[in-house]
Amino acid sequence: MTVELNYSDDWGDPYIDGETRRYSQLAFLLRSKTLLDIDCWSRVPGKPFMPAEICEVVKKELAALGRGQTAAISGDNGSGGTEAENVGEFAGQ
């Protein structure tokens, strides 16, 4: 999933499907280089993403994929590490 300021189309729009959806530049590049399905999450131009919002979206995406272990990105998982360390730990790094 890419997180960037873009003008990509929302999947919730009734007129948007796999053939008519426009992707952001980063998602388009990643799709062409990796041949993987890349999803976009966009925001109205001029409003920044807050870290908590990004974590919530990532947790929802993981839950939708059936990966229930999201404690490592929820802030405090008992490891005593920083948020960045916890996210890296979750990602297997």
Secondary structure, DSSP 4 states (H G I P E B T S, - for coil): -EE----PPPTTSTT--TTT----HHHHHHHHHH-S---EE---TT-PPPHHHHHHHHHHHHHHTT----GGGSS--SS---HHHHHHHHTT-
